[in-house]
Amino acid sequence: MTTSTCGRRALAFPVILILTFAVMIGTSIRAGAAPYAAMVMDARTGEVLHSRNADTRLHPASLTKMMTLYIAFEAVEHGEIGLDTKVRISKKAANEVPSKLGLKAGQQIELRYLIRAAAVKSANDAATAIGEAISGSEAAFARRMNRTAKALGMTRTTFKNMNGLTESGHLSTARDMTILGRHLFYDYPEYYNLFSRRSTDAKIRTVYNTNRKFLAAYKGADGIKTGYTNAAGSNLVASAHRGNTRIITTVFGASSSAARNAKVAELMDLGFKRAPRHAAVRKPNPPRYAGNDSTPAAKTVKVARAVSRSVRPLGRPVQAPVANVKIAAMQSGIEAAVAMATNATTASASTDSADEQMPSATPAAQEIRVAASATSALPMPRPKRMDFAAAIPAKEPTGEQVVVSRVSTSGGRHWGINVGSYPSRYKAERVLLKTALTEMSTLDGALRKVAQRNSGFDANFLGLSEEQAALACRRLEARGAECSTFGPNGS
């Protein structure tokens, strides 16, 4: 070996060492940009089955839209805004970076389509438009997001915007996002189906779910939200159910969507393995409705000085008892009763002077007039509270009454649900009746049917649309009941 060869090899060794350190440093920098965190929770009880760095504050990316949508559902349910309310798109919303629906400044679009685009496509322009429509500005909506997060028990979360684009101080944790995902499922089950749609109509165009690969690949998966930015990495809050067990898993900081899906599937399997087969459902308590900054329920009244005196409220007026005409006739004679009847019919046309000159106006007759005036002055009863979000416009009468004895299976109502198999027809019919009374809002009008099979008696509800069947099962599973859907071919 020559001296020059030895020299070249001696020079090559430090170069290789330097390159190796550079690769290691680069890998650590990339890992540091999106630290890994995870949590696995039994949705029925809220028990944590696995966690890693679950309280580390990280960039949530589009997981933020879960809170935006939670508040949108809350606002609709409390009548602040309607699903068909047309929202005018601002320049700020139209100029948001992708992913986006493609809204134009000045355009008007119904809130329901913005909700679909934000939930399914994770559209940033739609999320911004939702926040501005409800609270007027990004800053006001962010304050409401933080109030709601605190009320939900999300103790280490701070929101700065409604779409999750990277911003200083806009941070959350795997634990907090898991809590939010559980509240979305239990607090608004009628809207939860949005997160399981592989595609949906957003008016401008059909949009496709950013989570469709995981939904298709993992058995029982039915939501809920993805997120990705350079600072956050690839995030996902996912929910899946098998039988009566539901698991919610959150992952922050995966290197790619494929790696994220694989990790979530691994943690889901871990959750189903560790969760008890049977557990009583303990739903989380929904937060107290606070509304926007300008909503009276959200304000705190401060007293500037000590109260010097307490003003006693006026007593409620007492309704005078209505005199009995028969008693008056017995006390004052037939003439008094006739006078009372005459006075009652002419009271509206009488004047004070005429009353003074009328000799037949006996004390009993005057008592009748006072009672009548007191009765007519009573206020009308307060109307029942109107749920504006659920109000349906009245249809024009057709002049023809139709009696429906059985739900129609036309128009796509070919789906059904199964709520279990039982050893006797009596037990199956009993479960059907109990379930129908428990879930009247979605199963009203559905046909109850017991099907005998070799394994027992199946308890089924028939005559539902695909969406009605899916919604009914989600609501029943949220109560801990067994439920599965089947289509026209029994699938």
Secondary structure, DSSP 4 states (H G I P E B T S, - for coil): --HHHHHHHHHHHHHHHHHHHHHHHHHHHHHHHS--EEEEEETTT--EEEEESTT--B--GGGHHHHHHHHHHHHHHTTSS-TTPEEEPPHHHHTPPSS-----TT-EEEHHHHHHIIIII--HHHHHHHHHHHHSSHHHHHHHHHHHHHHHT-TT-B-S-SS----TT-BB-HHHHHHHHHHHHHH-HHHHGGGG-SEEE-SSSEEE-TTHHHHHHSTTEEEEEEEEETTTEEEEEEEEEETTEEEEEEEEEESSHHHHHHHHHHHHHHHHHHS-SS----PPPPPPP---TTSGGG-----SS-----PPPPPPPPPPPPPPHHHHHHHHHHHHHHHHHHHHHHGGG--HHHHHH-TT--HHHHHHHHHHHHHHTSPPPPPPPP-TTT--PPPPP-S------S----TT--EEEEEEEESSHHHHHHHHHHHHHHTHHHHTTPEEEEEEETTEEEEEEEEE-HHHHHHHHHHHHHTT---EEE-TT--
